[in-house]
Amino acid sequence: MFNALKRFLGRDDGAVTVDWVIVTAAVVGIVIAALPAFRGEVTEVSDATGARLDEYSQNLDY
């Protein structure tokens, strides 16, 4: 029993998975924290894009 526990604790196959989960969670947290800083600029760009597409679709000759 002790040898099986020793082998289990000595294996580090799952450590890489844990590292990736932590890194991914950190990146997601940083992106969520940064969203309010870019909200105004993103809204302006999307509004300008929508206006341009409306202008383009009104000038189409069908």
PyMOL commands that place a pseudoatom at each C-alpha (Angstrom):
pseudoatom trace, name=CA, resn=MET, resi=1, chain=A, elem=C, hetatm=0, pos=[0.000, 0.000, 0.000]
pseudoatom trace, name=CA, resn=PHE, resi=2, chain=A, elem=C, hetatm=0, pos=[2.784, 2.412, 0.886]
pseudoatom trace, name=CA, resn=ASN, resi=3, chain=A, elem=C, hetatm=0, pos=[4.604, 1.667, -2.389]
pseudoatom trace, name=CA, resn=ALA, resi=4, chain=A, elem=C, hetatm=0, pos=[1.443, 2.375, -4.418]
pseudoatom trace, name=CA, resn=LEU, resi=5, chain=A, elem=C, hetatm=0, pos=[0.996, 5.708, -2.644]
pseudoatom trace, name=CA, resn=LYS, resi=6, chain=A, elem=C, hetatm=0, pos=[4.652, 6.543, -3.186]
pseudoatom trace, name=CA, resn=ARG, resi=7, chain=A, elem=C, hetatm=0, pos=[4.346, 5.787, -6.927]
pseudoatom trace, name=CA, resn=PHE, resi=8, chain=A, elem=C, hetatm=0, pos=[1.149, 7.846, -7.162]
pseudoatom trace, name=CA, resn=LEU, resi=9, chain=A, elem=C, hetatm=0, pos=[2.720, 10.875, -5.493]
pseudoatom trace, name=CA, resn=GLY, resi=10, chain=A, elem=C, hetatm=0, pos=[5.854, 10.541, -7.613]
pseudoatom trace, name=CA, resn=ARG, resi=11, chain=A, elem=C, hetatm=0, pos=[3.999, 10.741, -10.922]
pseudoatom trace, name=CA, resn=ASP, resi=12, chain=A, elem=C, hetatm=0, pos=[3.589, 14.199, -12.400]
pseudoatom trace, name=CA, resn=ASP, resi=13, chain=A, elem=C, hetatm=0, pos=[1.611, 13.447, -15.569]
pseudoatom trace, name=CA, resn=GLY, resi=14, chain=A, elem=C, hetatm=0, pos=[-1.339, 15.570, -14.461]
pseudoatom trace, name=CA, resn=ALA, resi=15, chain=A, elem=C, hetatm=0, pos=[0.782, 18.529, -13.364]
pseudoatom trace, name=CA, resn=VAL, resi=16, chain=A, elem=C, hetatm=0, pos=[0.916, 19.938, -16.890]
pseudoatom trace, name=CA, resn=THR, resi=17, chain=A, elem=C, hetatm=0, pos=[-2.876, 19.856, -17.092]
pseudoatom trace, name=CA, resn=VAL, resi=18, chain=A, elem=C, hetatm=0, pos=[-3.167, 21.757, -13.825]
pseudoatom trace, name=CA, resn=ASP, resi=19, chain=A, elem=C, hetatm=0, pos=[-0.667, 24.335, -15.100]
pseudoatom trace, name=CA, resn=TRP, resi=20, chain=A, elem=C, hetatm=0, pos=[-2.698, 24.880, -18.275]
pseudoatom trace, name=CA, resn=VAL, resi=21, chain=A, elem=C, hetatm=0, pos=[-5.928, 25.230, -16.305]
pseudoatom trace, name=CA, resn=ILE, resi=22, chain=A, elem=C, hetatm=0, pos=[-4.332, 27.876, -14.077]
pseudoatom trace, name=CA, resn=VAL, resi=23, chain=A, elem=C, hetatm=0, pos=[-2.836, 29.776, -17.032]
pseudoatom trace, name=CA, resn=THR, resi=24, chain=A, elem=C, hetatm=0, pos=[-6.141, 29.690, -18.919]
pseudoatom trace, name=CA, resn=ALA, resi=25, chain=A, elem=C, hetatm=0, pos=[-8.055, 30.922, -15.872]
pseudoatom trace, name=CA, resn=ALA, resi=26, chain=A, elem=C, hetatm=0, pos=[-5.551, 33.764, -15.441]
pseudoatom trace, name=CA, resn=VAL, resi=27, chain=A, elem=C, hetatm=0, pos=[-5.891, 34.836, -19.084]
pseudoatom trace, name=CA, resn=VAL, resi=28, chain=A, elem=C, hetatm=0, pos=[-9.694, 34.755, -18.878]
pseudoatom trace, name=CA, resn=GLY, resi=29, chain=A, elem=C, hetatm=0, pos=[-9.569, 36.792, -15.669]
pseudoatom trace, name=CA, resn=ILE, resi=30, chain=A, elem=C, hetatm=0, pos=[-7.311, 39.410, -17.244]
pseudoatom trace, name=CA, resn=VAL, resi=31, chain=A, elem=C, hetatm=0, pos=[-9.567, 39.691, -20.305]
pseudoatom trace, name=CA, resn=ILE, resi=32, chain=A, elem=C, hetatm=0, pos=[-12.672, 40.089, -18.141]
pseudoatom trace, name=CA, resn=ALA, resi=33, chain=A, elem=C, hetatm=0, pos=[-10.915, 42.715, -16.025]
pseudoatom trace, name=CA, resn=ALA, resi=34, chain=A, elem=C, hetatm=0, pos=[-9.838, 44.656, -19.139]
pseudoatom trace, name=CA, resn=LEU, resi=35, chain=A, elem=C, hetatm=0, pos=[-13.246, 44.678, -20.856]
pseudoatom trace, name=CA, resn=PRO, resi=36, chain=A, elem=C, hetatm=0, pos=[-14.558, 47.848, -19.174]
pseudoatom trace, name=CA, resn=ALA, resi=37, chain=A, elem=C, hetatm=0, pos=[-11.513, 49.785, -20.362]
pseudoatom trace, name=CA, resn=PHE, resi=38, chain=A, elem=C, hetatm=0, pos=[-12.263, 48.983, -24.020]
pseudoatom trace, name=CA, resn=ARG, resi=39, chain=A, elem=C, hetatm=0, pos=[-16.047, 49.111, -23.913]
pseudoatom trace, name=CA, resn=GLY, resi=40, chain=A, elem=C, hetatm=0, pos=[-16.391, 52.648, -25.265]
pseudoatom trace, name=CA, resn=GLU, resi=41, chain=A, elem=C, hetatm=0, pos=[-13.996, 52.119, -28.165]
pseudoatom trace, name=CA, resn=VAL, resi=42, chain=A, elem=C, hetatm=0, pos=[-15.605, 48.857, -29.169]
pseudoatom trace, name=CA, resn=THR, resi=43, chain=A, elem=C, hetatm=0, pos=[-19.045, 50.483, -29.118]
pseudoatom trace, name=CA, resn=GLU, resi=44, chain=A, elem=C, hetatm=0, pos=[-17.828, 53.334, -31.323]
pseudoatom trace, name=CA, resn=VAL, resi=45, chain=A, elem=C, hetatm=0, pos=[-16.275, 50.970, -33.851]
pseudoatom trace, name=CA, resn=SER, resi=46, chain=A, elem=C, hetatm=0, pos=[-19.348, 48.740, -33.992]
pseudoatom trace, name=CA, resn=ASP, resi=47, chain=A, elem=C, hetatm=0, pos=[-21.667, 51.745, -34.410]
pseudoatom trace, name=CA, resn=ALA, resi=48, chain=A, elem=C, hetatm=0, pos=[-19.502, 53.132, -37.219]
pseudoatom trace, name=CA, resn=THR, resi=49, chain=A, elem=C, hetatm=0, pos=[-19.395, 49.728, -38.908]
pseudoatom trace, name=CA, resn=GLY, resi=50, chain=A, elem=C, hetatm=0, pos=[-23.169, 49.369, -38.677]
pseudoatom trace, name=CA, resn=ALA, resi=51, chain=A, elem=C, hetatm=0, pos=[-23.701, 52.851, -40.125]
pseudoatom trace, name=CA, resn=ARG, resi=52, chain=A, elem=C, hetatm=0, pos=[-21.334, 52.111, -42.996]
pseudoatom trace, name=CA, resn=LEU, resi=53, chain=A, elem=C, hetatm=0, pos=[-23.086, 48.828, -43.775]
pseudoatom trace, name=CA, resn=ASP, resi=54, chain=A, elem=C, hetatm=0, pos=[-26.476, 50.565, -43.724]
pseudoatom trace, name=CA, resn=GLU, resi=55, chain=A, elem=C, hetatm=0, pos=[-25.148, 53.219, -46.101]
pseudoatom trace, name=CA, resn=TYR, resi=56, chain=A, elem=C, hetatm=0, pos=[-23.718, 50.562, -48.396]
pseudoatom trace, name=CA, resn=SER, resi=57, chain=A, elem=C, hetatm=0, pos=[-26.928, 48.491, -48.448]
pseudoatom trace, name=CA, resn=GLN, resi=58, chain=A, elem=C, hetatm=0, pos=[-29.041, 51.568, -49.285]
pseudoatom trace, name=CA, resn=ASN, resi=59, chain=A, elem=C, hetatm=0, pos=[-26.851, 52.345, -52.319]
pseudoatom trace, name=CA, resn=LEU, resi=60, chain=A, elem=C, hetatm=0, pos=[-27.163, 48.877, -53.862]
pseudoatom trace, name=CA, resn=ASP, resi=61, chain=A, elem=C, hetatm=0, pos=[-29.016, 48.707, -57.170]
pseudoatom trace, name=CA, resn=TYR, resi=62, chain=A, elem=C, hetatm=0, pos=[-31.232, 45.623, -57.356]
for i in range(1, 62): cmd.bond("trace and resi %d" % i, "trace and resi %d" % (i + 1))
show_as sticks, trace
zoom trace
